[in-house]
Amino acid sequence: MEDLLTAEDYELWTIVNPGPLNPTKQNGQNEDVPKDPSKFVVADFSMMEKNAKAKKILICGLGPDEYNKISLCSNAKEIWDAFQTSYEGKNQVKRLMIELLIMKYELFSMKEFDLFKR
């Protein structure tokens, strides 16, 4: 997926991987607060456009089941995280799956086969 996003526009992966950059401004107490949409500048719109483009690429081609999993996500980062959790699982689940596969491998043996039995 990273290759698809970077091939479309290299900055798209920078929106998905660390997360979206929401337009903010500093208030009187030097705290970052969301910027009023009427005060957006060209760079803010460009950033929001890239997030929308990344969301579109991630959503295109999904079936109804996959779409239902991510339909409430508000940005590309949330969609990406939902995909990772859904298809790769959490670290603990990954570890358990690896241990299960190792156990199955260690218990692997050839069954006896008798050609003359029917």
C-alpha positions as CSV (number, residue, x, y, z in Angstrom):
1,M,0.0,0.0,0.0
2,E,2.9,2.3,0.7
3,D,4.1,1.9,-2.8
4,L,0.7,2.7,-4.3
5,L,0.4,5.9,-2.2
6,T,3.9,7.1,-2.9
7,A,3.5,6.3,-6.6
8,E,0.4,8.5,-6.7
9,D,2.0,11.3,-4.7
10,Y,5.0,10.9,-2.5
11,E,3.6,13.2,0.2
12,L,0.5,10.9,0.7
13,W,2.5,8.4,2.7
14,T,3.7,11.1,5.0
15,I,0.0,11.9,5.7
16,V,-0.9,8.2,6.4
17,N,2.1,7.0,8.3
18,P,2.6,9.6,11.1
19,G,-1.0,10.7,10.9
20,P,-2.8,13.7,9.5
21,L,-1.7,17.2,10.1
22,N,-4.7,19.2,11.2
23,P,-4.6,23.0,10.6
24,T,-4.0,24.6,13.9
25,K,-3.0,28.0,15.3
26,Q,-1.6,29.2,18.6
27,N,-3.9,31.0,21.0
28,G,-3.0,33.6,23.7
29,Q,-1.6,30.9,26.0
30,N,0.7,29.5,23.2
31,E,-1.5,26.3,22.9
32,D,-2.3,24.8,19.5
33,V,-6.0,24.9,18.8
34,P,-7.9,24.0,15.7
35,K,-7.9,26.7,13.1
36,D,-11.2,28.3,12.0
37,P,-12.0,27.1,8.4
38,S,-12.5,30.7,7.3
39,K,-8.8,31.4,8.2
40,F,-7.4,28.5,6.2
41,V,-4.5,29.3,3.9
42,V,-3.4,27.5,0.7
43,A,-1.1,25.2,2.6
44,D,-3.9,24.1,4.9
45,F,-6.1,23.3,2.0
46,S,-3.3,21.4,0.3
47,M,-2.7,19.3,3.4
48,M,-6.4,18.5,3.8
49,E,-6.6,17.7,0.0
50,K,-3.7,15.2,0.4
51,N,-5.5,13.5,3.4
52,A,-8.7,13.2,1.3
53,K,-6.7,11.8,-1.6
54,A,-5.0,9.2,0.6
55,K,-8.4,8.2,2.1
56,K,-9.8,7.8,-1.5
57,I,-6.9,5.5,-2.5
58,L,-7.3,3.4,0.7
59,I,-11.1,3.1,0.3
60,C,-11.2,2.4,-3.5
61,G,-11.8,-1.3,-4.2
62,L,-13.0,-2.2,-0.8
63,G,-15.9,-4.7,-0.5
64,P,-18.9,-3.9,1.8
65,D,-17.4,-5.9,4.7
66,E,-14.1,-4.0,4.6
67,Y,-15.8,-0.7,4.1
68,N,-18.0,-1.2,7.2
69,K,-14.8,-1.7,9.3
70,I,-13.5,1.7,8.3
71,S,-16.6,3.8,7.5
72,L,-16.4,5.8,10.7
73,C,-12.7,6.7,10.3
74,S,-12.2,10.4,9.8
75,N,-8.7,10.4,8.2
76,A,-6.3,8.3,6.3
77,K,-4.2,7.4,9.4
78,E,-7.3,5.9,11.2
79,I,-8.1,3.9,8.1
80,W,-4.5,2.6,7.9
81,D,-4.5,1.6,11.6
82,A,-7.9,-0.2,11.2
83,F,-6.5,-2.1,8.2
84,Q,-3.4,-3.1,10.1
85,T,-5.3,-4.2,13.2
86,S,-7.8,-6.1,11.0
87,Y,-5.3,-7.9,8.8
88,E,-2.2,-8.1,10.9
89,G,-3.6,-8.0,14.4
90,K,-2.1,-6.5,17.5
91,N,1.4,-7.5,18.5
92,Q,0.2,-10.0,21.1
93,V,-2.0,-11.7,18.5
94,K,0.9,-11.8,16.1
95,R,3.1,-13.5,18.7
96,L,0.4,-16.0,19.5
97,M,0.0,-16.9,15.8
98,I,3.7,-17.3,15.4
99,E,3.9,-19.6,18.5
100,L,0.9,-21.6,17.1
101,L,2.6,-22.1,13.7
102,I,5.9,-23.1,15.4
103,M,4.0,-25.7,17.5
104,K,2.2,-27.1,14.4
105,Y,5.6,-27.3,12.6
106,E,7.2,-29.1,15.5
107,L,4.3,-31.6,15.7
108,F,4.4,-32.2,11.9
109,S,4.8,-35.8,11.0
110,M,4.0,-38.0,8.1
111,K,1.0,-40.2,8.5
112,E,1.3,-43.9,7.7
113,F,-0.1,-44.9,4.4
114,D,-0.9,-48.5,3.5
115,L,-1.3,-49.1,-0.2
116,F,-3.1,-52.4,0.3
117,K,-5.9,-51.0,2.5
118,R,-9.1,-50.1,1.0
